[in-house]
């Protein structure tokens, strides 16, 4: 089996003015690289999950807005900035829940605002440098997440993860899977259980694919099997990623994560959220304020089946995420350290460390 780790999930092809991504809608059957040159293509890729995972979305957005800026022909800063903001707002509308999308776009906009006195060509050059920096930082951050997360487990542990917070959700390593990959390098021989993750099956199509292709002991289970696996004593820790962490520690992640957290609490299993600081939104007080994306109900009626598997006209509710309450989370693993309750204080400490670095 070819390892997906041979490919970067997101990258810039500046010579051809293209965002290069793995089309994740085709996995695991086909590994296809897409070269996206139009803003509509990039927006569509984010919206339909050709590129997905909060960190990867952020990197894709940074590259995408650079490519948009590269095409702007303007004689004045004001004209350039007006078109830049329009392009940024357009990309930001692709998906509402992942904070990395708006985080990356704001970071790129900051470059524009801080260089008002420079020529348009100079601003475009600085935007290229900034998106490349964001790309490189993602790799470094994920490795540090892995190093911190690895301190929470021991060799031979059984680990459970939900959705895909792996290599495919970042440029490399992943967030929730970063401790797994680093442990694999060190000979920890983890046993990993991947929730299938309905309705889009990211755990089946993506996580089990990338982990097993790397030689990690991987077992795929349906979402409703997690309780039985835990009850048998096969799971010593749960690692999940997230798309947004509120200031109080509530964490939004793929739908079904809340249920896993409730089960982990019942069986006394530590539940860890692995979150780069870019995913922590200190301006959002609690999880109640996080906008939850609702997707087309046809995803649970027709997708993956040759014939429709639900009656025509049946009502559907298809939220893409749920919010895990902070009291169900054992710790939040960041690149700057591990935060424990009370999260309002420990997350502030994380950002203090980041600012002092």
C-alpha positions in Angstrom: 0.0 0.0 0.0 1.3 3.4 -0.9 1.8 5.7 2.1 -0.1 9.0 1.9 2.7 10.4 4.0 4.8 10.6 0.8 2.7 13.7 -0.1 2.2 17.1 1.5 -1.6 17.7 1.9 -1.4 21.4 0.9 1.4 23.3 -0.8 2.1 26.3 -3.1 3.2 26.0 -6.7 4.1 29.6 -7.1 5.6 29.2 -10.6 2.2 28.1 -11.9 0.1 30.3 -9.5 -1.6 27.2 -8.0 -2.7 25.8 -4.7 -1.8 22.1 -4.8 -3.9 19.7 -2.7 -4.7 16.1 -2.3 -8.4 15.6 -3.4 -9.6 13.9 -0.2 -13.0 13.2 -1.7 -11.4 10.4 -3.8 -9.5 8.7 -0.9 -8.7 6.0 -0.3 -9.4 4.7 -3.8 -7.3 7.3 -5.6 -4.5 9.7 -4.7 -5.0 12.6 -7.0 -3.3 16.0 -6.7 -5.3 19.0 -7.8 -3.7 22.2 -9.0 -6.2 25.0 -8.3 -5.6 28.4 -9.9 -9.0 30.1 -9.7 -10.6 31.5 -6.5 -13.8 29.7 -7.2 -12.0 26.4 -7.4 -10.3 27.1 -4.1 -13.6 28.1 -2.4 -15.2 24.9 -3.8 -12.4 22.7 -2.6 -12.8 24.0 1.0 -16.6 23.9 0.9 -16.9 20.3 -0.4 -14.0 19.0 1.7 -11.5 18.3 -1.0 -9.2 20.0 1.5 -10.4 19.6 5.1 -9.1 19.7 8.7 -8.7 23.0 10.5 -5.0 23.5 10.0 -5.0 22.4 6.4 -7.9 24.7 5.7 -5.9 27.6 7.2 -2.8 26.9 5.1 -5.0 26.5 2.0 -6.7 29.9 2.8 -3.3 31.6 3.2 -2.1 30.3 -0.1 -5.4 31.0 -1.7 -5.5 34.7 -0.7 -1.9 35.1 -1.7 -2.8 33.8 -5.2 -5.8 36.2 -5.3 -3.6 39.1 -4.3 -1.0 38.1 -6.9 -3.7 38.6 -9.6 -4.7 42.1 -8.4 -3.7 44.9 -10.7 -4.0 48.2 -8.9 -2.3 51.5 -9.0 -3.1 52.5 -5.5 -3.0 50.8 -2.1 -6.6 51.6 -1.5 -7.7 49.9 -4.7 -5.5 46.9 -3.9 -6.8 46.6 -0.3 -10.4 46.9 -1.4 -10.0 44.0 -3.9 -8.0 42.0 -1.3 -10.7 42.3 1.3 -13.4 41.2 -1.2 -11.3 38.1 -2.1 -10.7 37.4 1.6 -14.4 37.7 2.5 -15.2 35.3 -0.4 -12.8 32.6 0.8 -13.9 33.1 4.4 -17.5 32.2 3.4 -16.6 28.7 2.4 -17.0 27.1 5.9 -18.1 28.7 9.2 -16.8 26.5 12.0 -13.1 26.1 11.5 -11.5 29.1 13.1 -8.2 28.5 11.2 -9.9 29.8 8.0 -10.5 33.2 9.4 -7.3 33.1 11.5 -5.2 32.6 8.4 -7.0 35.3 6.4 -6.7 37.8 9.2 -3.0 37.1 9.5 -2.5 37.7 5.8 -4.6 40.9 6.0 -2.3 42.1 8.8 0.6 41.9 6.3 -1.3 44.1 3.9 -2.2 46.6 6.7 1.3 46.9 8.0 2.8 47.7 4.6 0.6 50.5 3.4 3.6 52.6 2.4 5.0 49.9 0.1 4.2 49.2 -3.6 1.7 46.7 -4.6 4.4 44.4 -5.9 6.2 44.5 -2.5 3.0 43.7 -0.7 2.4 40.8 -2.9 5.9 39.5 -2.3 5.4 39.8 1.5 2.2 37.9 1.2 4.0 35.1 -0.5 6.5 35.0 2.3 3.8 35.0 4.9 1.8 32.1 3.4 5.1 30.1 3.1 5.8 30.9 6.7 2.3 29.7 7.7 2.9 26.4 5.8 6.3 25.8 7.5 4.9 26.7 10.9 2.1 24.1 10.5 4.7 21.3 10.1 6.7 22.5 13.2 3.6 23.0 15.3 2.3 19.5 14.6 5.5 17.9 15.5 5.5 19.8 18.8 1.9 18.8 19.4 3.1 15.2 18.9 5.9 15.6 21.4 3.6 17.0 24.1 0.9 14.5 23.5 3.4 11.6 23.6 4.1 12.4 27.3 0.5 11.4 28.2 0.7 7.8 27.0 3.0 4.8 27.2 4.2 2.1 24.9 1.6 -0.5 23.9 -1.4 1.6 24.8 -4.6 1.3 22.9 -5.7 4.7 21.5 -9.0 5.7 19.9 -9.5 8.6 17.6 -12.6 10.1 15.8 -12.7 11.7 12.4 -9.4 12.6 10.8 -7.1 14.9 12.6 -4.2 13.3 10.9 -1.6 14.0 8.2 -4.5 14.7 5.8 -5.9 17.5 8.1 -2.6 19.3 8.2 0.5 19.7 6.0 2.2 16.8 7.8 2.0 14.7 11.0 -1.6 15.8 11.9 -2.7 17.0 15.3 -4.4 14.1 17.2 -2.3 11.6 15.2 1.0 13.4 15.8 1.6 11.6 19.1 0.8 8.3 17.3 3.2 9.0 14.4 6.0 10.0 16.8 5.4 7.1 19.0 5.5 4.8 16.0 8.9 6.2 15.1 10.1 5.4 18.6 8.7 1.9 18.6 5.8 2.4 21.0 3.6 -0.2 19.1 0.3 1.6 19.7 -2.9 -0.1 18.9 -5.2 2.4 17.3 -9.0 2.2 16.9 -10.5 4.5 14.3 -14.1 5.5 14.5 -15.7 5.2 11.1 -17.1 8.8 11.6 -20.5 9.0 9.8 -21.8 10.4 7.6 -18.7 11.3 5.6 -16.5 8.5 6.9 -13.3 10.5 7.4 -12.2 7.9 10.0 -12.6 5.1 7.6 -11.6 6.7 4.3 -8.8 8.9 5.7 -7.5 8.0 9.2 -7.5 4.2 8.9 -6.0 4.6 5.4 -3.1 6.9 6.4 -2.3 5.0 9.7 -2.4 1.5 8.2 -0.4 2.5 5.2 2.4 3.6 7.6 2.5 0.3 9.3 0.6 1.3 12.5 -1.6 -1.4 14.1 -5.0 0.0 13.0 -8.5 -1.3 13.7 -11.5 0.4 12.0 -14.7 0.4 14.0 -18.2 1.8 13.4 -19.1 4.7 15.6 -21.5 2.7 17.6 -18.8 0.2 18.6 -16.7 2.6 20.6 -18.4 1.8 23.9 -17.8 -1.9 23.5 -14.1 -1.4 22.7 -13.8 0.8 25.8 -15.7 -1.6 28.0 -13.3 -4.4 27.0 -10.4 -2.3 28.3 -8.8 -2.0 24.8 -8.5 1.8 25.0 -6.2 3.7 27.3 -6.6 7.2 25.9 -8.7 9.1 23.3 -7.0 11.7 21.1 -9.2 13.9 18.9 -8.5 17.1 17.0 -10.8 20.1 16.8 -12.0 23.0 14.6 -12.4 25.6 17.4 -11.7 25.8 21.1 -13.6 28.4 23.1 -12.0 30.3 25.9 -13.6 28.1 28.6 -12.2 24.9 26.9 -15.4 23.8 25.1 -14.2 22.2 21.8 -16.0 21.9 18.5 -15.0 18.9 16.4 -16.6 16.5 13.9 -20.1 15.3 14.8 -19.9 12.3 17.2 -17.0 13.6 19.2 -19.2 14.6 22.1 -20.6 11.0 22.3 -17.0 9.6 22.4 -16.2 12.0 25.3 -19.3 10.9 27.2 -18.3 7.3 26.8 -14.7 8.0 27.8 -16.0 9.7 31.0 -18.1 6.6 31.8 -15.2 4.2 31.5 -12.6 6.5 33.1 -10.5 6.9 30.0 -8.6 10.2 29.5 -10.0 12.3 26.7 -7.5 14.6 25.0 -8.2 17.4 22.5 -5.1 18.2 20.5 -5.3 21.8 19.3 -2.7 24.1 17.8 -3.0 27.6 19.3 -4.3 28.9 16.0 -7.5 26.8 16.7 -8.0 28.3 20.1 -10.4 31.2 19.9 -10.2 33.3 23.1 -12.7 35.8 21.7 -15.4 33.0 21.8 -16.4 32.7 25.5 -18.1 29.3 25.4 -19.0 26.5 22.9 -22.6 27.9 22.8 -21.3 30.8 20.6 -19.6 28.5 18.0 -21.5 28.5 14.7 -22.2 24.8 13.8 -22.2 24.1 10.0 -25.2 22.2 8.8 -24.8 20.3 5.6 -27.1 18.9 2.9 -29.2 16.1 4.3 -28.6 14.0 1.1 -25.2 13.1 2.7 -27.1 10.8 5.1 -29.6 9.6 2.6 -27.6 8.8 -0.6 -23.9 9.1 -0.2 -21.8 5.9 -0.4 -24.8 3.8 -1.6 -25.7 2.7 -5.1 -29.4 3.1 -4.2 -30.9 5.7 -1.9 -31.0 4.2 1.7 -33.7 6.5 3.2 -37.2 7.2 2.1 -37.9 10.2 -0.2 -39.1 13.2 1.6 -37.9 12.1 5.1 -36.7 15.0 7.2 -33.0 15.2 8.0 -30.7 17.0 10.4 -27.0 16.9 9.4 -24.8 19.0 11.6 -21.1 18.7 10.6 -19.8 19.3 14.2 -20.8 19.1 17.8 -19.3 20.8 20.9 -17.7 18.7 23.6 -18.1 20.4 27.0 -14.9 21.3 28.8 -15.8 19.2 31.8 -15.5 16.1 29.6 -12.0 17.0 28.4 -9.1 15.7 30.4 -6.5 18.1 28.9 -6.0 20.2 25.8 -2.6 19.6 24.1 -1.1 22.6 22.4 2.3 23.3 20.8 3.1 25.5 23.8 2.2 23.0 26.5 -0.7 21.0 28.0 -3.7 22.9 29.4 -5.8 21.5 32.2 -8.9 22.8 33.9 -9.7 25.5 34.7 -9.2 26.2 31.0 -10.0 30.0 31.2 -6.7 30.3 33.2 -4.6 27.6 31.5 -5.4 28.7 28.0 -4.4 32.2 28.9 -1.2 30.8 30.2 -0.6 29.1 26.9 -1.0 32.3 25.0 1.3 34.1 27.5 4.0 31.5 26.7 3.4 32.0 23.0 3.8 35.8 23.3 6.9 35.5 25.3 8.6 33.1 23.0 
